């Protein structure tokens, strides 16, 4: 095992555990201020959004990305599977695009 593999494992563990850790308070309907865009709204705008539902949704997304990071990144580092990088990238970017569209259409999180 090369030093770059060890560094990759440590970095992926830190990133994955951080994302999972951030998802926990969001899943408990807390810390909606951590959501980008929500925390920059005026107080009047925030009152028109269902903050607990938005926080739970964001927490679920962060949990999925964190678990993908904890599982796929070590596999990429240890077994050097190049196509797994693309799977991870497509999954994370696709999930991000889906979330942006889902949250901003259909008034799902509006009061």
C-alpha positions in Angstrom: 0.0 0.0 0.0 1.4 3.4 -1.1 1.4 6.5 1.0 -1.0 8.1 -1.5 -3.5 5.3 -0.8 -3.3 5.9 2.9 -3.8 9.6 2.4 -6.8 8.9 0.2 -8.3 6.6 2.7 -7.9 9.2 5.5 -9.3 12.0 3.5 -12.3 10.0 2.3 -13.0 8.9 5.9 -12.8 12.5 7.2 -15.1 13.8 4.4 -17.5 10.9 4.6 -17.8 11.0 8.4 -18.2 14.8 8.3 -21.1 14.5 5.8 -22.7 11.8 7.9 -22.2 13.9 11.0 -23.8 17.0 9.4 -26.7 14.9 8.3 -27.7 13.9 11.9 -28.9 17.3 13.2 -30.6 18.0 9.8 -32.5 14.6 10.1 -33.7 15.7 13.5 -35.2 18.9 12.1 -32.5 21.1 13.5 -29.9 23.4 12.0 -31.8 24.4 8.9 -29.4 27.4 8.9 -26.7 25.1 7.6 -28.6 24.8 4.3 -27.0 27.1 1.6 -29.5 29.6 0.4 -31.9 29.1 3.3 -29.6 30.9 5.7 -29.2 33.9 3.3 -32.9 34.5 3.0 -34.6 37.3 4.8 -36.7 36.4 7.9 -39.9 37.0 5.9 -38.8 34.6 3.1 -37.8 31.9 5.6 -41.2 32.0 7.2 -42.7 30.9 3.8 -40.6 27.7 3.8 -41.2 24.5 5.8 -37.8 24.5 7.5 -38.1 21.1 9.3 -39.1 19.3 6.0 -36.3 21.0 4.1 -33.8 20.1 6.8 -34.9 16.4 6.8 -34.7 16.2 3.0 -31.2 17.8 3.0 -30.1 15.5 5.8 -31.2 12.5 3.8 -29.2 13.7 0.8 -26.1 14.4 2.9 -26.4 11.0 4.5 -26.5 9.3 1.1 -23.5 11.2 -0.2 -21.6 10.6 3.0 -22.3 6.8 2.9 -21.3 6.8 -0.8 -18.1 8.5 0.1 -17.4 6.1 3.0 -18.0 3.1 0.7 -16.8 4.0 -2.8 -13.8 6.1 -2.0 -11.9 3.4 -0.1 -12.7 0.9 -2.8 -11.3 3.3 -5.4 -8.1 3.8 -3.4 -7.5 0.2 -2.4 -8.4 -1.6 -5.6 -7.7 1.1 -8.1 -10.9 0.7 -10.0 -11.0 3.7 -12.4 -14.6 3.4 -13.5 -15.7 3.6 -9.8 -14.6 7.3 -9.9 -17.1 7.9 -12.6 -19.8 6.1 -10.8 -19.2 8.2 -7.7 -19.0 11.4 -9.6 -22.2 10.8 -11.6 -24.0 9.7 -8.4 -23.0 12.8 -6.4 -23.6 15.3 -9.3 -26.8 13.6 -10.3 -28.1 13.6 -6.7 -27.2 17.3 -6.5 -29.0 18.2 -9.7 -32.0 16.1 -8.6 -32.2 17.9 -5.2 -31.9 21.4 -6.8 -34.8 20.6 -9.2 -36.9 18.8 -6.5 -36.6 21.6 -4.0 -37.3 24.4 -6.4 -40.3 22.9 -8.3 -43.7 22.0 -7.2 -43.6 24.1 -4.0 -42.8 20.9 -2.0 -41.2 22.8 0.9 -43.4 25.9 0.9 -45.9 26.5 3.7 
